[in-house]
Structures are given as structure tokens and as C-alpha cells.
Amino acid sequence: MSKVTTLTAEQWAWVRSERDRIISEARANGPADRERVERGVVECYALLGHKAPRVIWLDGPHAVVGVVGAAQLGGQLGDQLGGQLGGQLGGQLGGQLGDQLGDQLWDQLGDQLWDQLRGQLRGQLRGQLGGQLGGQLGDQLWGQLGGQLGGQLGGQLGGQLGDQLWDQLGDQLWDQLGGQLDFDAWWTNWAHHWLTVDRLVPAPVQDDLRHRVLSWIDMHSAGLVAPFKKVCFLSEKHTALTVDAQGRLHSSSESPAWEWADGTRIYAHHGRPVDRWVLNPTVEQIAAEPNIEVRRCAIERMGWAEYIAAAGWRPIASDRFGDLFEVADDPGQQVVLVTNGTPERDGTVRRYGLLCVGHNTPLEAVAASYGVPPAAYAAIERRT
């Protein structure tokens, strides 16, 4: 069988349009297409040899975690979790379901079964399609499609939501509940990638395999999933989501970058999750923040010029490598304000401050941060 080694300009344009369509669909606000999602649930359960579960929709990720946690953990710990994440919803809904469907309601499908289905589908797609791509085309397609989908959706969205839920649950509860939460709504890049490749090769996959993969995508087209043998909890889609020019979660004002109807909120500054105060900080809050990256985000929200004036930094010297300041109320402490030599994708240039001590010029301070003499650093004309 001949291999596809190149694509036409029209085919590359179509690949990029598919990538953009998938990203746009994932970012779109709710409500979810519930009929599509529930059809995918029924078909995926059937692939595992299970009857169709009862499908219960909840308003967001916290509500899903609250219900599952309150019902499974029980007692004071379950009530506490339900109160923290789902209000009274967790205990009330969990109790109703337990009364109606019995103790077996909470029998788990098992991570292994779910992982096996995912792995089986992915392996069959790769096995049937990967060998039809020759030269560097496979890597090029992954870079343009699967890799970018994984970064824009899995890394930026699924990863940050998982981190926030983990932060709120803590290690112990996350160990007990995290494995029951399916984040594949943001990690279906492999499925979209291979189904796109399927349209480009001479021998596409059989209809049955394509249908199974589409069922997996349909099931995960809404949000967080918590599958059990007799019931499947589904999170509605978000009500708001904003990103910057690079596709990173970003709060454009003091509003959350990502929000659901159940009160789940994620605040972010150019892809970095932050607490709400960072969006409109005071000098005192910035000074008290121990994390240098969070501090940088807060200063960027305020504006470097405004922060320097408000904080009372005294200018020492300036040159083409940056601006050196003495920090007020901290004798001997200095900050060199530098500019990133590589602009962001949207053309903006990031500035940030480096703590230093005992320098007379920005060149000295920047060179010291690299552990090289000032003359050597200046000679290579390297920008930080």
C-alpha cells in the first residue's frame, strides 16, 4: 500500500480548519447537546458490556464531585464535602439515589475498564492509520493537530480544572475520588487527530471502529464525567470561558476566566491560575505574596509603572539591559526590571523583575543572574 507523504495546500488548510473547529466547539458556552452526550454514554457502556445507566446532569464540576463524594464517603466527611463543593445538593441527591437504586448504585466501572476501552480505540486507530503516513508527515500532522489540541484543551482546560479540584479536595480525598472522575472531555485530542487522518489516507478505517470512536467523543462533548455501573453523572458545559490571544485561560476583567452554573470558578492570568485578588491587587497584597510567579501576575495586572510608583522603588540606573531599582523599606534589596527578548504570539512583550543585591547597573544584575561576567554577557548581546 502506498503511503501518503505530503499534503496539498488545500488539505493543510482543511486540517487547520478542523483543529480550529474542534477547539471552538470545546470552548463554546453551554448548554450541552444532551441528546448527543447521552447517546454516547449508552454506546460506550455497551462497548464495556454494561446496560445503559441512569444519566444525571449536574450544573458543574463541583456539583459532580460533591454528589459523588457525599454519597460514597458518607458520614461527617461526606457531609462536609457536600457542603464545600455542592452545598446541600450532595447529601440530598446522593440520599435520594441511594434510596431509589440501592447500594449497588455506587459500584464502580473501574479505571482499568475505562482505560482499556480508551487504549483499545486509540491503538486500533494508530495501527490502521499510522502506517499509511510516510516520511515526516505523521509528526507534522501531530504538530498541527493532535499536539495543539492537547495543549489548548487538555493542558489549558482539563489540566487546570483537575488542579483546582485537587487543591480543594486535598491529597487524601483526591486519592479516594479522583480516579472516579473522567476528564477526557478535554483529552480527546487523540480521537480527533486520527479521525482527521482517516480522511486523508487511501484506506480509511471500517465504519464500526469510526462509530465507536465517535461515541467516545460524543460522551465527552460536555464536561466532567463520573461513570458508575448504574448511574453516570455528567457536568453541564461552562457558562463562560475567556482566553488570551495564545488560547490560554485569561480573566479579561475581574470575572472568572472559566465558570459554571454550580459556582465552579477559575481565575487566570495568561494561562496561570490565580486567586481573585490578583486581578485587582494592592501594593500590600503584592508585597505579601511569596510566590514570584503570582507576584509577577499581580504586578502585570496593576501595570509595572503604576506598581513601581506606588511601591516607592528608587531608580538607580538604566541601560539597554533593563532598569535597576532599590526596593523601598528593604535596605540593600534591589530589583532589575527586564524585558523578554522574545515577543508573545500576540506581539506583546512581557516585562518582569529579578531580585538582586549589590549592583550598580542593570547589566551587572542581569549578567549575575546567568552567572557570567558583565562583559561576556554584553558581548553575546543576549536578551533575557
N, C-alpha and C positions, 0 to 999 in steps of 0.2 A: 504494500500500500504506500502510495506516495505521501510525503509529509508536506505540511504547509510550513513554509519558511519565511514568508513575507506576507504582509497585508497591503492592500491598496490604500490610498489616502482616504477613500470613501469608507472603507472598513474601519480604519483607525478612528475616523470621525464618529462612526456608529458606536464603537467601543466606548469612547469618551462620553457620548450622549447617554448610553446605558448606565455608565458609572454615575453620571450626574442625576439621572432619573431615580436610581436606587437610593442615593443619598438624600435627594429631595423628598422622596416618599417616607424615608425613615425619620426625617426631621419634621415632617408636617404635623401640625397640631391635630388633636383628636376631633371627633370621636373615631374609634377604630371601626373598621369594617367587620362587625361582629360575625356576620354570616360566614365570611371568608375564614376568619380565625377559627371558629368553632368547627367548620368543615375540616380544616387542617388538624385540629385536635382529634376528632373522631378517626381520621385516616391514620394518623401517627400511632394512636393507641392500637388500632387494628394491626398495624405492622409489628407491634410488640406482642400480639396475641391477646389483647385485652378488649373487653367490651367498652363501648362508649361511656365515658364518665359523665357525671353531672358537672356542668360548666357553671362556674360562679364568677361573675365580673365584680371587680372592686375598683375604687377610684384612683388607685395609685400604688406605688411600691411599698410605702409604709403600711398601707392597709393590708396588703398581701402578707407582709412579714408579721404584722400584728395579729392577724387571724390565725395564721399557721402556728406562730409561737404560743399564743394564748391557749390554743386548743391542744397542742402537743405537749407543752411543758406543764400546763396545769398549775393549780395551787397559787401561792403568792407570787412566784416568779412569773407565771403565765399572766396573772392579772396585772402585774407591774409592766410587763412588756406590752400587753394590750393597751394599757393606759398611756405608755410612752409613744407608741407608734400608731395605734389605731383608735385611740380614745376608748369608748365603751364598745366599739364595733367588734373588737377581737373577741372579748368574752361572750357577748351576746350571740354573735353569728356562730362562733365555734360551738357554743352550747346547743343552739338550735340544730346545727348539722349533726352533732353527736347524737341527739335525741332521735332524729329522723332516720339516720342511716346506720347507726350502731358503731361499735368500737372499730370495726374493720374499715371504716371510712378513711382512717389515717394510715392504713397500710401503704408503705412506700413502694413506688415502682422500682426504686433502686437506681443509684447513679450509674451502675455498671450497665444496666439495660439501656438507659438513655444514651450513654456514651457509646455503647455498641452500635446502636442504630445510627447515630451521627457518623461514627467511624466507618461503618459499612457503606453508607451512602457516599461519603467522601472518597473512600477507597475505590469504589466501583467507578465513580466519575473520573478520578485521576487515572485509573487503569485503562479505561476505554478511550479516554480523550488525550491524555498526556503524550502517548506515543505517536500521536498524529501531528505533533508540533515539532518542527525541526530547527536546527541552529539555535539562535538566541531568542527566538520568538516566544517560547514559553516564559522565560524570565521577563521579557519586555511586556508581555500581556499582564503578568502578575504585578509588575511595577505600575502599570497604567490602571489596572482594575482591582484585582484581589487585594493587593497590598494597600492601596489607597482607601478602599472600602474598610479594611481592617483598622487602619489608622483613624479615619474620620468618624467611623461609627463605633467600632469595638473599643479602641483606645480612648477616644474622646468622650464617648457617651457611656457605653457599658462599663468601662473601667472606672469612670468617676462615680457612677451610681453605686457600683459594688463597693468602692472605697467608702462612700458616705454611709451606706448601710452597715458596713463593718465597723466604722467609727462609732456608730450609735449603739450597735449591739455589743461590741467588745469581743475579745478573743473567745471567751467561753461560749457565749450564745451563738456567735458566728460558726464555731465548730459544730454546734448542735443543729443549727438551722440553715447555714449557708449552702450545704450540699443539696438541700431540697429546693433551692431557687435556681431557675434556669434563665441565664442571661443571654441566650442565643438570639434574642431579638436584635442584638447589636453585633453578633458574631456569626452571621450567616454569609460573610464575605466569600467563604469557600464555595458555597452553593451557587451564589450569583456568578462567581468567577467561572465555574465550569459550565454553567448553563449558557453563558455568553460564548465561551469557547465552542460549545456544542453547535452554535450557529455558524461557525467559521470553518469547520473541518469537513472532509468528504464523507466520513462515516459517523453520523451522529448516533447518540445513544438510543436504546429502544424506548418506546413510549412509556413502558411500565416504570423504568428507572426514572425517567424525567418526571412522571406523575408523582412518584414517591418523594423526590426532591422538592417539587413544588408544594407538596403537602407540608413538608417541614418548614418551608419559607412561609406558607400561609399561617401555620400555627404560631409562628414567631413574629407576625407582622404588626402586633400591637405593642406589647411591652413585657414586663416580668411575668414569668410563668412558674407556678408551683404545682407540679403534677403528682397526684396520688392515684391509687388504683381505682377508687370510686368517685373521685372528685378532682377537678382541675381548676385551680384558681388563676385568674387572669387579671392583669393590671390594665386598666384603660390607658390609652395614649395620653401623653402630656397635653397640658392646655397652653403652654408657652415654651418656646425654645429660641434662644438667640445665640448667634455665633459671630466671630470676627471674620475678617477677610480671608484668613487662613483656615476657616472652618472649625476653629476652636471655640468651646463654650466661653461666652463672654457676656457679662452683665453690662448692657449699654447705659443703664442708669443705676438707680438703687434697687431695681427689681431683680428677682432671681433670673439667672441665665436659663434655668430649666425648672419647670414647675408642673405639678399635677393637682387635680381637684381634691385629693385627700390631704393636701398640705405639705407633701414632699417638695422640698425646695433645695436647689443647688445654686449657690452664688459663685461666680468665677470671674477671673481677670485674665483674659487672653489664654485660656486653657488651664489655668491653675485654680483649683477650688479654694475659696477663701471664706472667712466669716463675713457676715453682713457689714460689720463696722468698716471693713477695708474699702468698701465702695464710697464712703464719705468720711474719711478719717480725720482725727485731730492730731496735732503735733504730739500731744501727750500719749495718745494711743500708739502712734508710730514708735516713739521712743521706748515704750514699754514692751514692744514686740520682740521676742528673742530670735525668731526665725528670719534670716536675712532675706529669703525669697518673699515671704509675706510682707516684710517691711518694704522691699522694693516695690511690690504691687501697690501697697498703700500710698507710697510716695508718688508713683506714677499717676494714681487716681487724683491726688491733690495737685500734681504738677511740680517738677523739680524746682523751678524758680520760686513758686509760692512757698514750697516747703523750706527752702534754704533761707528765705527772708523771715518766715515765721519762726524757724528754729534758731535764728540768730547766728548762723555759721559765719565766721570771719574769713574773707578771701585772703589767701596767702600768695598764690601765683597762678598764672595760666600760660599754657603753651599749646602746641598743636596736638599734644597727647591728652589734654584734659584740663580740669580746673581743680586746684588744691585748696581745701578749706580747713580751718581749725574749728573743731566742734565746741559750741558754747557749753559752759558748765561741766566740761570734762577736760581738764588741763592736759595737754600733750596729745590728746586724741585728734587724729586728722581723718579726712575723707577726701579721696580723689574721685572726682566725677568724670567718668569716661563715656565715650560713645562707641557703640558696637560698630565695627567696621563693615559688617555685612547687613544691609537693609533687610527688613522683614519682607515677606512676599507682597504685602500691600504697599511697599515703598517706604513705610515709616522706619525711622532709625531709633533704636532703643538706647536710652542712657541709664546708667546705673552707677552706684557709688561703691568704692572699695575702702574699707577701713585700713588705716596705716598710721605709722608713728615716725616722727623724726626726719621728715623730708623737706627739701627746700623748693622743689619743682614737681609738677605732675610727672615729668619724665622719670625722675628718680623713683617716685612712688610706684608707677606702673612697671618699670623695669624690675623693681624689687619683688613685685608680686609674681614675676616669672623666674626670679632667682638669677637674673643676669645683670651685668653692669649696664649703666645707662648708655654708654657709648655704643655697646654692642646692640642694645635694643633699638637705638635710634638708627643704626646703620642698616638694619634689615627692614626698617620702616614698617614694622608690624603694628597693626591696629588691633586693640582688644575688642 
